[in-house]
Amino acid sequence: MRIVLLGAPGSGKGTQAAILTEDLQVPHISTGVLLRAAVEAGSELGQKAKAVMDRGELVSDDIMLGLIEERLQAEDAKGGFILDGYPRNLSQASALDVVLERIGQPLDVAIQIDVDTEQVVARIAKRAQEEGRSDDSEETVRKRMQVYQEQTAPVVDFYADKGQLTRVLGEGTIEEVNHRIRAVLQTEA
Ligand code: B4P
């Protein structure tokens, strides 16, 4: 299956994708993870990305498209994928459509995980204590939420207009959210 997971920072995209990748036996492609790996490796791309991520802003569309295009063409993504964190604005959404059409892998479904803002802020504050991710500081999270509202929220309408969107409640336990997503995928299969 070819799935895009959408949702605010802290809505559980990465958490759910990590579970679904086992169930569906397709790779979990997280642009956040790809970027953090580039930062860790100290590559030129990583050095550029780190400053942007620490400000809570979006890394440039050109860099992201290059990263995602290469990853989607890897052998393990031929049978499907779960995209987490991409697309994050309308220009990325259009670019993704073009790439998927070119490689003959059209999207099956986009799933929006809905969670109340106060809850996502609390979840990220907890992760900041547990994992110390440099972009999880209170100030950066506030900026990430603002960027989400301004740039990523319209992507939900983009998929709704194409008839590819399903919304799922992201509140409750991780297992409860996973059951809801699986129910959606069963109707798509
Ligand atoms: P991401 O890595 O995508 O960060 P995120 O939005 O916070 O999501 P994540 O997947 O990590 O967390 P999740 O909601 O699962 O992006 C980081 C940065 O990279 C961006 O700010 C940007 O700068 C850059 N970037 C990435 N993609 C880009 C793109 N396409 N274009 C440009 N820039 C890009 O989980 C959060 C926490 O909630 C976890 O601790 C989890 O344990 C907890 N949680 C999850 N579900 C829960 C539940 N049901 N109940 C309680 N807690 C739960």
Residues whose N, C-alpha, C, O or C-beta is under 5 A from the ligand:
A	BS01	B4P	A8 P9 G10 S11 G12 K13 G14 T15 T31 G32 V33 V52 M53 G56 E57 L58 V59 M64 G85 Y86 P87 R88 R123 R127 R144 G170 G172 T173 I174 V177
